[in-house]
Amino acid sequence: TPLSSLMAWLEIIKEDGVPESSIIEMNKDLDRLTTITDRFSKIGSEIKTTDQNIYQAVEKSTHYLRSRVSKQVELIVEGDQESIAKINPSLFEWVIENITKNAIDAIQGKKGSVTFEIQDHPSKVIIDITDTGKGIPSGNFKTVFNPGFSTKERGWGLGLSLVKRIVEEQLKGKIYVLQSKIDQGTTFRISLKK
């Protein structure tokens, strides 16, 4: 497979004396490609969910993204650090990454933040994801999840529709726009069963 080929090339590069820091980053990206391949294989198939610490899962996803997004945007994880819900870690990370990338796009290269607030409730865990971006008109709160919906000049408008499918069909949770104000930002809410 192309992944096996890339792994072999990485070994050759190591022998050529490339700086260790470059090899570490290349390994991270190779691991990421393996993860993405795994994620696509899970879409539409029966998946296993297990009890996972949601704070740690969000922190893991944002940790990977921090070194790969604009330094203008701060990624903040806060709230209940002991919340446990049933998720598939690989698919859940995909959800967090897609929403984060959309939030960063909404900030439009300016200084801003994306905050993940985890709240523990008796039967569910809630994750509010708030950005300081351009906001969504109230008439688009439901349509942002439709395939093909996009406010960007390029892209297919599949990110949020995929997120909704993963959250609702695969993880048996809910996702919706909690609130949004033009030029102030948006909050998406994810609700997961315990």
Buried (B, 14 or more C-beta within 10 A) or exposed (E): EEEEEBEEEBEEEBEEEEEEEEBEEBEEEBEEEBBEEEBEEBBEEEBEBEEBBBBBBBBBBBEBBEEEBEEEBBBEBEBBEEBBBBBBBBBBBBBBBBBBBBBBBBBEEEEBBBBBBBBBEEEBBBBBBBBBBBBBEEEBBEEBBEEEBBBEEEEEBBBBBBBBBBBEEBBEBBBBBBBBEEEEBBBBBBBBBB
